[in-house]
Every structure is written in C-alpha cells, then in structure tokens.
C-alpha cells in the first residue's frame, strides 16, 4: 500500500516555500506516494495556487489558519481551524504530516496527540522570531528539515532545537525543466520582452518586497549607466513594494532599463538573461538561484542563507556583501564585459546545480527522513 503524506501550509503565496511544496508534492506523487496539501488557499497573484496543485493530481484541502494571538476571537477561530484540520486528517488519513509553516505546528501537534500520526517540519528561512513565546508555541515534530547550513545553525542556537532532530535537505529543482536553452529558445525568450540579442540583460525573480533587495539592484543599474554601461533588468514577481521600486527607478533615471514583468515562467526569464541577481537581505536558501544555475546563467547574490552552499565565489558565481550596490555593479560589469568568463562560470554553475540541487536528490533525502519516523 502506498504511503500517504499531507503537506501543511498557512497559505499558498508567491514565495519559494510554495514553489518547493509544489516540486515536492509532484515529485512524491511520481514515485507512488499519495499526496495532498492543506492550506488556507491562495494569497496574492501567482501561478502556484490550489488549482495548479489540483491540475497536477495533488488534492487541495482548505483549512483557514488564523494568526496566533491571545484574543478571544482568535481563540475561537483557532478552535474552528483545528476542527477543520481534524476533519481533513480523518478524510485523507495520512501516514505522515509535513509542516511548512511553523505557525501551523500547534494544530499538527494536537493532531499527532489525538491520532498518533508522526510529523516533520521544514524551516524555510533563517531569522524567524525566537522569543520565549515563539519557542513554546512552536512544535518541530519528530524531525526538523533545514534547507541550508545557516538554517541548521539558527535552529540550534536561536530556537533551541536538538541537533539530533535536524536533517539537512537542500531544496531541489526539476533539471528536466530548468535546463540551458537552445539558441532558438533564447531568441524567443528575448523577443517575448522586446530584447535585442545583443542587449546586456540581468534578471531578478523574487517577491517585490524590501527583504529581496530590488532597491540595491536599481542603485547598481544607475551606477552602471553613469559609467556608460546600460544594463536591462527583468524584474519578475509581484509584491507590496512595486510602486516604491517603480518610483525609485524613475528617480534614479533608469525607468527605461527596469522592466517589471509580473508573474511569469521563471525559466523563460532566465533563458533571456545573461546574469541572475538575488541581493536579498534575508533568505532560507534562494531557490531561484539554483533555477538560474540549471539554466546555465551565472548567479550573483548576497551571503544570505544558502549562498555559500550554492556559490563558490569567483568560480560558479559571485557573492557580494549586503547593501553593497557598488560591488554588485562591479560584478555585473565584469561578467557582462567578458563573455569568456561568463561562459566559464555558467558552465561551473550548471555542474554544481546538477550535482547538488536536483529534485531527484531532494526527494531521496526527504523520503529518507520520512522513513526515520514512519512506523
């Protein structure tokens, strides 16, 4: 009999967490697991809502998780959410539950106590709140999966999780989909956004939020223009800071270089790019960096969590310090001016990603964690 796993998330938003759950769910299903996802539904505009999961054979079960607080209203809503979660568990009858948002862990812990179902948790970001209250209201389950060495350290030192519970499993990407383009595919991708074949193009695929560092990229583009080097940036994603970034680009005199293209297939964005950028202030791993590497695009990113496991600085990409738009501009200029260097580093990036960050490897290691706790 095939094992049944229930993935649990507070909601499905435009972050890499949702993308990871989709990759994980689809991969597990392809290996014969019965997979369902329980969440509060879609949050924001993006491509990985409940309909996408359902169209790929992953049932979505609605559980409206409220915010955690001590108000009477939220206690009532929390009680209703637990009853809905209990109904979902009784209906789907999972062998194991996999939590992806720690705010949902109290519900799953209660389910575990009632139904004796093992559960594991994945921590997707470094820097989660670590107050005493947050510690006592978080339940990590039988095992806690971290997605980078940095998140492992954070779990141990800031959240007091026992090292014996932690398992390191890098996020993985489907390398049959994210792959280097043919010349025709590259041309088509560039035509989609009215780019010339000789244009210098960088891309950032991320939510339009302060933590992702779009403002740093815009400053770098302005500096490059001042040096006589015009670089076009494809900005893929949506978020609350879009208007602010549009205004910043206008004030910096680079509106014509910054193209906000909304939610779109990240593979096509990378196929149209010479370099990918992720100047984040906070990350858990940076899944889009791996996607770009598999598309044979050189990454430049900050040392947020996951960076040093993905990038050997100067070999398969560059790591620039937080907030350092001058260093970012310098590395972009270096890569865009030297095609030989760019090709050499792109090939090294592709090799690294194929060796360390494929969906196949991620699935094997995740299933190994499941087997540790399954009866």
VMD Tcl script that draws the C-alpha trace (Angstrom):
set ca {
  {0.00 0.00 0.00}
  {1.36 3.43 -0.96}
  {2.16 5.80 1.89}
  {0.13 8.97 2.30}
  {1.68 12.34 3.14}
  {-0.18 15.55 3.96}
  {1.70 18.81 3.38}
  {0.55 21.71 5.57}
  {0.99 25.43 4.92}
  {-0.67 28.53 6.31}
  {-1.39 29.66 2.74}
  {-0.01 29.38 -0.79}
  {1.80 32.62 -1.59}
  {4.35 33.70 -4.20}
  {7.37 32.68 -2.13}
  {9.83 29.89 -2.75}
  {8.11 27.91 0.01}
  {5.09 27.33 -2.21}
  {7.28 26.51 -5.22}
  {9.19 24.00 -3.10}
  {5.98 22.35 -1.86}
  {4.76 22.04 -5.44}
  {8.05 20.42 -6.54}
  {7.99 18.12 -3.52}
  {4.34 17.13 -3.95}
  {4.64 16.43 -7.65}
  {7.87 14.50 -7.16}
  {6.48 12.35 -4.37}
  {3.38 11.61 -6.44}
  {5.57 10.50 -9.36}
  {7.20 7.96 -7.02}
  {3.87 6.48 -5.97}
  {3.11 8.44 -2.81}
  {-0.42 9.70 -2.22}
  {-0.02 13.41 -1.56}
  {-2.44 16.15 -0.52}
  {-1.92 19.70 0.69}
  {-3.85 21.51 3.42}
  {-3.69 25.31 3.47}
  {-5.73 28.48 3.76}
  {-5.70 28.83 -0.03}
  {-4.06 31.27 -2.41}
  {-2.53 34.52 -1.14}
  {-1.68 37.09 -3.80}
  {-1.22 36.78 -7.54}
  {0.98 33.89 -8.67}
  {0.98 30.58 -10.52}
  {1.01 28.04 -7.69}
  {-2.45 28.28 -6.20}
  {-4.78 25.38 -5.33}
  {-5.85 24.95 -8.97}
  {-2.25 24.32 -10.05}
  {-1.80 21.65 -7.37}
  {-5.14 20.06 -8.27}
  {-4.37 20.07 -12.01}
  {-1.20 18.12 -11.21}
  {-3.10 15.49 -9.23}
  {-2.46 16.95 -5.75}
  {-5.76 17.48 -3.86}
  {-6.00 20.79 -2.00}
  {-7.88 20.69 1.30}
  {-8.94 24.06 2.69}
  {-8.03 24.86 6.29}
  {-8.23 28.59 7.18}
  {-5.45 29.03 9.74}
  {-5.84 32.26 11.78}
  {-2.98 34.36 13.10}
  {-1.78 33.31 16.53}
  {-2.77 35.70 19.30}
  {-4.47 35.67 22.66}
  {-7.70 37.44 21.69}
  {-10.99 35.67 22.31}
  {-11.89 35.92 18.64}
  {-8.69 34.26 17.51}
  {-9.05 31.51 20.10}
  {-12.49 30.76 18.65}
  {-11.14 30.83 15.10}
  {-8.23 28.62 16.14}
  {-10.69 26.10 17.57}
  {-12.65 26.06 14.32}
  {-9.42 25.61 12.35}
  {-8.43 22.64 14.48}
  {-11.80 21.01 13.88}
  {-11.38 21.59 10.13}
  {-7.85 20.18 10.27}
  {-9.12 17.15 12.18}
  {-11.78 16.59 9.51}
  {-9.12 16.82 6.78}
  {-6.95 14.26 8.56}
  {-9.86 11.88 9.05}
  {-10.75 12.19 5.38}
  {-7.25 11.88 3.90}
  {-5.87 9.52 6.58}
  {-2.17 10.43 6.18}
  {0.67 8.20 7.37}
  {2.83 11.28 7.94}
  {2.29 15.06 8.02}
  {4.87 17.53 6.72}
  {4.58 21.08 8.11}
  {5.96 24.00 6.05}
  {4.81 26.99 8.15}
  {5.69 26.83 11.81}
  {2.57 28.78 12.80}
  {0.54 25.71 11.79}
  {2.60 23.38 14.00}
  {0.40 23.67 17.14}
  {-2.55 22.30 15.15}
  {-0.49 19.43 13.79}
  {0.94 18.67 17.25}
  {-2.63 18.39 18.57}
  {-3.48 16.11 15.64}
  {-0.44 13.98 16.45}
  {-1.52 13.59 20.07}
  {-5.04 12.63 19.04}
  {-4.27 10.36 16.09}
  {-0.65 9.24 16.72}
  {0.49 10.43 13.29}
  {4.19 11.32 13.00}
  {5.10 14.72 11.61}
  {8.16 16.56 10.36}
  {8.73 20.27 9.85}
  {10.77 22.16 7.27}
  {12.21 25.54 8.25}
  {12.43 27.66 5.11}
  {14.07 30.83 6.35}
  {16.76 31.98 8.72}
  {15.87 34.69 11.24}
  {12.44 33.55 12.40}
  {11.27 35.22 15.65}
  {12.93 33.43 18.56}
  {11.32 34.89 21.68}
  {10.36 32.62 24.57}
  {6.71 32.81 23.49}
  {7.58 31.78 19.93}
  {9.65 28.86 21.21}
  {6.93 27.42 23.41}
  {4.23 27.77 20.73}
  {6.28 26.05 18.02}
  {6.44 22.28 17.63}
  {9.11 20.84 15.35}
  {7.78 17.31 15.18}
  {9.75 14.10 15.09}
  {12.33 15.59 12.73}
  {13.11 19.11 11.54}
  {14.39 19.58 8.00}
  {16.64 22.57 7.40}
  {17.39 23.70 3.85}
  {20.84 25.18 4.44}
  {23.68 25.04 6.95}
  {22.71 28.54 8.07}
  {19.16 27.49 8.93}
  {20.54 24.46 10.81}
  {22.70 26.74 12.95}
  {19.74 29.05 13.56}
  {17.58 26.14 14.69}
  {20.21 25.03 17.19}
  {21.45 28.34 18.55}
  {18.34 30.54 18.38}
  {15.42 28.14 18.59}
  {16.95 25.51 20.88}
  {16.20 22.57 18.59}
  {18.22 19.46 19.38}
  {20.83 18.70 16.68}
  {19.70 15.05 16.80}
  {16.34 16.12 15.35}
  {17.73 18.17 12.45}
  {18.29 16.83 8.95}
  {19.83 18.94 6.18}
  {17.99 18.60 2.86}
  {18.67 21.17 0.15}
  {15.76 22.37 -1.92}
  {15.75 20.70 -5.31}
  {14.73 21.78 -8.79}
  {13.47 19.71 -11.72}
  {16.51 19.71 -14.02}
  {14.50 18.27 -16.89}
  {12.54 21.55 -16.96}
  {15.14 24.05 -15.82}
  {17.88 23.48 -18.38}
  {20.06 25.51 -20.73}
  {18.09 26.89 -23.70}
  {18.74 26.19 -27.32}
  {19.71 29.21 -29.37}
  {16.18 29.35 -30.76}
  {14.68 29.22 -27.25}
  {16.98 32.00 -26.08}
  {15.99 34.17 -29.05}
  {12.29 33.52 -28.45}
  {12.59 34.36 -24.76}
  {14.28 37.66 -25.58}
  {11.70 38.52 -28.20}
  {8.95 37.99 -25.61}
  {10.17 41.09 -23.74}
  {11.36 43.03 -26.78}
  {15.02 42.49 -26.01}
  {17.71 42.64 -28.65}
  {20.01 39.66 -28.98}
  {23.00 41.83 -28.03}
  {21.35 43.59 -25.08}
  {23.01 43.11 -21.71}
  {20.30 41.53 -19.52}
  {20.14 40.68 -15.84}
  {17.14 39.28 -14.02}
  {15.72 39.14 -10.53}
  {12.93 36.66 -9.79}
  {11.55 37.46 -6.35}
  {8.64 38.95 -4.46}
  {8.68 42.73 -4.70}
  {9.46 43.25 -1.02}
  {12.18 45.09 0.89}
  {13.87 41.87 2.03}
  {14.66 40.85 -1.56}
  {16.85 43.90 -2.27}
  {15.41 45.21 -5.52}
  {16.44 48.70 -4.37}
  {20.08 47.57 -4.32}
  {19.83 46.35 -7.92}
  {18.26 49.65 -9.04}
  {21.13 51.59 -7.44}
  {23.61 49.31 -9.22}
  {21.90 49.90 -12.58}
  {22.08 53.67 -12.04}
  {25.79 53.44 -11.23}
  {26.43 51.33 -14.34}
  {24.56 53.85 -16.50}
  {26.70 56.65 -15.06}
  {29.73 54.64 -16.22}
  {28.30 54.34 -19.73}
  {27.06 50.75 -19.38}
  {23.32 50.32 -19.87}
  {22.02 47.03 -18.43}
  {18.40 45.95 -18.76}
  {16.84 44.27 -15.73}
  {13.91 41.88 -15.99}
  {12.04 42.09 -12.68}
  {9.71 39.10 -12.30}
  {7.21 38.92 -9.46}
  {4.65 40.97 -7.59}
  {4.52 42.45 -4.12}
  {3.68 45.37 -1.87}
  {6.77 47.39 -2.83}
  {6.15 47.55 -6.58}
  {5.10 51.22 -6.65}
  {8.06 52.17 -4.49}
  {10.51 50.38 -6.78}
  {8.93 51.91 -9.89}
  {9.34 55.34 -8.31}
  {12.93 54.60 -7.28}
  {13.80 53.58 -10.84}
  {12.29 56.82 -12.15}
  {14.14 58.95 -9.60}
  {17.41 57.16 -10.43}
  {16.88 57.76 -14.16}
  {16.73 54.08 -15.11}
  {13.00 53.53 -15.73}
  {13.76 52.51 -19.30}
  {16.13 49.81 -18.05}
  {13.91 48.23 -15.38}
  {11.12 46.09 -16.81}
  {8.52 44.89 -14.32}
  {7.11 41.79 -15.99}
  {4.94 40.39 -13.16}
  {4.45 36.70 -12.52}
  {5.73 34.62 -15.37}
  {7.60 31.39 -16.05}
  {10.97 31.89 -14.37}
  {12.62 29.53 -16.85}
  {11.88 31.92 -19.72}
  {13.20 34.82 -17.66}
  {16.49 33.02 -17.11}
  {16.65 31.95 -20.74}
  {16.52 35.64 -21.69}
  {19.21 36.58 -19.14}
  {22.98 36.85 -19.09}
  {23.19 37.03 -15.28}
  {20.75 36.39 -12.42}
  {20.73 38.58 -9.31}
  {19.45 37.96 -5.78}
  {20.53 40.85 -3.49}
  {18.37 39.60 -0.60}
  {18.68 40.78 2.97}
  {17.15 37.53 4.27}
  {16.81 34.08 2.68}
  {16.39 30.48 3.70}
  {18.03 29.06 0.59}
  {17.35 31.06 -2.57}
  {15.69 28.50 -4.83}
  {15.66 30.85 -7.83}
  {19.45 30.93 -7.77}
  {19.52 27.19 -8.38}
  {16.93 27.54 -11.16}
  {19.18 30.06 -12.89}
  {22.25 27.85 -12.46}
  {20.43 24.92 -14.08}
  {19.58 27.26 -16.98}
  {23.32 27.95 -17.28}
  {23.06 31.53 -16.06}
  {25.70 32.95 -13.70}
  {24.26 33.98 -10.30}
  {25.27 36.99 -8.24}
  {23.78 37.10 -4.75}
  {24.29 38.24 -1.18}
  {25.56 35.94 1.62}
  {22.05 35.30 2.95}
  {21.33 31.71 3.96}
  {22.27 29.12 1.34}
  {24.72 31.33 -0.56}
  {27.95 29.55 0.29}
  {26.44 26.14 -0.37}
  {25.38 27.27 -3.84}
  {28.25 29.52 -4.86}
  {32.00 29.19 -4.74}
  {32.78 32.88 -5.10}
  {34.58 33.59 -8.36}
  {34.15 30.06 -9.71}
  {30.44 29.50 -10.42}
  {29.08 32.91 -9.43}
  {29.75 35.87 -7.18}
  {28.73 36.72 -3.62}
  {28.52 40.43 -2.79}
  {28.03 41.93 0.64}
  {24.62 43.06 1.88}
  {23.64 46.58 0.74}
  {26.78 46.89 -1.41}
  {25.37 48.16 -4.71}
  {28.82 49.26 -5.85}
  {30.17 45.72 -5.58}
  {27.06 44.40 -7.34}
  {27.58 46.89 -10.18}
  {31.25 45.91 -10.45}
  {30.48 42.18 -10.70}
  {27.72 42.74 -13.24}
  {30.02 44.89 -15.38}
  {32.78 42.27 -15.11}
  {30.52 39.44 -16.24}
  {28.75 41.34 -18.99}
  {32.00 42.65 -20.47}
  {33.76 39.27 -20.56}
  {31.80 36.61 -22.43}
  {34.55 34.05 -21.95}
  {34.46 34.45 -18.17}
  {30.68 34.40 -18.17}
  {30.56 31.15 -20.15}
  {33.18 29.52 -17.95}
  {31.32 30.42 -14.75}
  {27.95 29.49 -16.24}
  {29.23 26.01 -17.05}
  {30.55 25.64 -13.49}
  {27.20 26.83 -12.11}
  {25.33 24.25 -14.18}
  {27.61 21.45 -12.97}
  {27.22 22.47 -9.32}
  {23.44 22.58 -9.52}
  {23.22 19.21 -11.25}
  {25.46 17.63 -8.63}
  {23.80 19.10 -5.53}
  {20.37 20.61 -6.10}
  {18.19 18.41 -8.29}
  {14.65 17.38 -7.45}
  {15.75 13.72 -7.50}
  {18.30 14.25 -4.74}
  {15.87 16.31 -2.68}
  {13.19 13.62 -2.94}
  {15.56 10.82 -1.95}
  {16.72 12.69 1.15}
  {13.20 13.81 2.15}
  {11.84 10.26 1.87}
  {14.77 9.06 3.97}
  {13.65 11.49 6.70}
  {10.06 10.24 6.43}
  {11.23 6.65 6.80}
  {13.04 7.53 10.02}
  {9.75 8.35 11.72}
  {7.18 6.22 9.93}
  {6.00 3.24 11.97}
}
mol new
graphics top color blue
foreach p $ca { graphics top sphere $p radius 0.5 }
foreach p [lrange $ca 0 end-1] q [lrange $ca 1 end] { graphics top cylinder $p $q radius 0.2 }
display resetview
